[in-house]
Amino acid sequence: MSCLDIDALCCSDMGGNPQGAGTTCVNINGCTNPPLVCPMPATDQLCKDLQALECQTTDPTTPNFCQATSVSIVQDATGLVPQANTCACVDDTCGPVTTTTIPGTSFVDVSCKNLCPSMNEPCLIHVNGVSTGASELSFTGPVDGLTCECASNPGACCDGMGCSVTLQSDCLGTWFGGPCLPLVACCLGDSCVDMDPRCCENAGGVAQAAGDVCAPAGQLEACCLPNAVGGSDCRNIDPLCCVEQGGKPQGAGSVCLGDANNDGVDDACGPQVCEPAPDGQTCEQVACVGQVGGFEACSPQCVVWTPLTQSYQITDCDCKATGECQVDISPVGGRLEAECVVVDDGTGTATLPPPGCPYLSPDEFHMIVDGLPPNTEILADTIHAEFISRVSEQGGNLGGRREEFDSTLVMNMVGTGDLAGFARMIVIPVLSEVHTGPRTLGDPIQTFPTDMFSLQGSIFGDPDFDVLTIRAGNAFGLPSPGGTTLTLRGDGQWTVDSFFDVFYEIDFQGAPGSVLAGFSGTTRGIVQMQAGSSPKCVGGCPPGKICLGSKGLNLNGTISVCCKCVSLVHPHPVGVPFDQKKDRYISFNPATNEGNPVAHRVTRVGSATPWYVSCALQDAGSAGKLGVLVPNPEFCVWVDPVIHVRGCEVVPGNTYSVESTPDNVTFSSSLLVDTTPVPLPRNYGDIGGAFISGVWTAPDGIVNAQDILMTIKAFQLDPQAPHISRVDNDGQVPNGIIASNDILREVRAFSGQPFGFGVVGCPGGTCVPSCP
C-alpha cells in the first residue's frame, strides 16, 4: 500500500481512503514525499509506510525492489498482522520475507524465495537467527525476527540410515539442524529400532522415554494383545513396543505358542504359574502383573539349602515386585556369610555354641522404639560371640543337652529421626542358656531343634544409657526357638548351620547430659540370629507387614528356608474385669491386624509344651466367648472383644504367655497373663473381692462368703453375677457351665479343704479337653 498527496475526489475514485483536510504523507528515514524510486542496493534507503506496515516502491518494473528483510507478526484489534521491521532494495536472491494473511483465520503464511548463491543451499525461514529448517511456514501467534537466510551450517539430518550431521543442502531426508539427539527405542509397529526421537517420529514411529532402548537381538518376548472378539493375539516383539500397543509382555524367553486348545487365546497368553524351573535354580519367567499396577517378577519364595555342598534347590516361587521380600540365593554382596566350621569334640559331634562362629543378623536389626519421639528409632546391628562355657550337661526342655555360657553382644547402634547422627558401639556381657534336642553321636548329619531358653545382660552408667538391659528366651516369656544342622566334612571337621528366632526385650533409660536424657522405655521385637551360610530373607513389605523367614530342619541335613511378608499380630489386654486374675481361666483380647486368620498359642511359663486356643467357641454373651486349649493350631478370624480360655494346663499360681501367629512360624510378642495364687494351705476358690459400684473387685487372697455369693448369683443367672470365667471351678478342666457342683466346690474351699486338682499342668500331657 502506498501514500500519495492527491485530491480527495481522485483518491476515492482510485479506490483509496482520503485521510482528511490538511493531511500529508509522512517522510520516513530521509525519503521525500512523493516517494522516490527505490535506489540500487549500493545506496539502500529504508522506506516504510507506517499505516500499511509494509515496504514500498514506486516503480514495480524496477528489477530491484524495496522489500521486507525482517518481519514480525503482531496482534492488534483486527487479529494477527505482519509488520515489516527492516526494508532493503534486493534482487531475487534469498532475503525478502513474503507474508500472507489468510482472511477469516488466525494464520499468517510466511515464505522465503528459494534462491541462494549455491542452488544446493535452500533459502530458509529463521527466527531470531535460528533456522526453522523450512522455507514455508504458517504462524498462529505473535513472533519476532523472521528472516530468510541461506542454509550453510551443518545440522541433524534424518534419512533412511538414521540421524547424521550434514549441510542441509546435502541432506537426503529431513533436516532438523543442531546435533543428533541420544538414541531411544522407537516402536515402528512390531519393530523396535534405537534412533533419534525426531527421526522416529519423522518415520511414523513412537519414541519411548529417554534412556529406553530396544531389547538385544534375539530377546523378543511373547506379547499378548486383546483382539476384537474377546480373545488374545500373540506376537513376538520387543516388550517396550508390546506395552506401547497396550499388550502384556510374557517375560524374558517367552514365545508365542499358538492356540493348541482352541480357546481363542494363544497358549502363551493363557493362565501361567509362577513356579520353579525344572533345574530348581531359577523361577520360571512368567508374566506377573502387580496388584497395584506395574510389573512383578517370578521370584524365589522357598529353598532347600544343603550346607555340605553350599547348594540350594528352589521349591516355591511367587510374583514379587522389585525389592519385595524374597529369598536371597545370591552369594554376591555378603548375603551368604563364610561357613562355620568347628573341630570334632572327640565324641562324634561338635561343641555348641560353635567356638569362633558368631551369630549374626545380617539383614535385620535389634531396635529401640518405645520411649523415643515419634518416627525415631535406634537400630542395632548385633553380633553375638565370644562364648565361654559354664555348664554343659544332659537335660533341658528338649530332651538333649543344656548349655549355659557367658558371651558378648556387640551392638552397633545408629539413630534415626530426631536421633539422626547418634552412633555408638555398645558391648553388653550376657549370660545365656540354650537347650538342644537329642542327636546321634557319630552320624555324619545331625539335625536337632534348639531353644534359646534364656539370655540376659545389662550395662549401667554408660554415657548414653543409665541402664540398658536386653533379655530373651522362654524363661522371660519370650520364646526363641531355633535349630541346628551339623554336617561332617571330608577333613573330619563339622560344618555348622544354626539359627534362633529371637524374641527380645530391651529396657533402657537415657543418661543425663546425653541426647537420650529423659527417654526410657521397653521395646519387644523379633530378629533371626544365625551362624553359617544358609540363604536369607531380603526386601521390604507393604505397610503393616515385615519380611520374615522360617527355617525348618530336614532329616537329611538340609535346611528349608521360606520368606514372606507377614502381619505381626499382637493380642492386647482389655479393661476390667478381663484383666483380673482368675483361678483356671485366662482372658485376652484377640484383636488382629487386617482381619487375617491367625492362631493363638498359649504356653505356661516354665513349660516346654505349647497349647492353642480352639476355634470351636461357646457363646458367653457380649462380654466374650469361652474357649479351650487344644494341642494343634487352629486358624480363625477372631472378631470377639475378648476370649476366656480354659484347659487342664490353666491352673492357679502360674503365668501364661499368649502369642498370635498367622502361619505357626512367625509369632507376635508375648502377652503375659497370670492366674490367681493358690491360697494357703492350698485352698482354691478365691474368685473375687467386694462388689463396689456395680463391679466385682479383683481376688483378695482369701476365700470367704463373698466368693460363695458370687457363685450363687452366677448359678441364678443374676444380672449382677460375675463373668462365668471367674466362677466356673468344677472339674479338672472347668466345663463352661455353672451348676450346683460349682457352688459345692466353693463351699469346700471356704471350709478349708485343699485344692482338688493338679497345679502343674496336664498330667503326662494326656489331658486334652474336648470342645464345648
ZIURCOR-V435779 format. One record per helix or strand of 3 or more residues. SS is the DSSP state (h for helix, s for strand). FROM is the first residue (numbers start at 1). LEN is the number of residues. If there is no record, write none. Layout:
ss/from/len
SS/FROM/LEN
SS/FROM/LEN
This chain:
ss/from/len
h/8/6
h/41/3
s/65/12
s/79/12
s/97/5
s/108/5
s/123/5
s/136/4
s/143/8
s/154/6
s/162/6
h/168/3
s/183/6
s/191/6
h/197/6
s/221/6
s/232/6
h/239/6
h/267/3
s/295/12
s/311/10
s/326/3
h/332/3
s/340/3
s/366/3
s/378/18
s/399/17
h/417/3
s/423/15
s/445/16
s/465/9
h/474/3
s/481/8
s/494/17
s/520/12
s/536/3
s/546/8
s/559/8
s/585/5
s/598/7
s/610/4
s/625/6
s/643/4
s/655/7
s/671/4
h/705/11
h/724/4
h/740/11
h/763/3
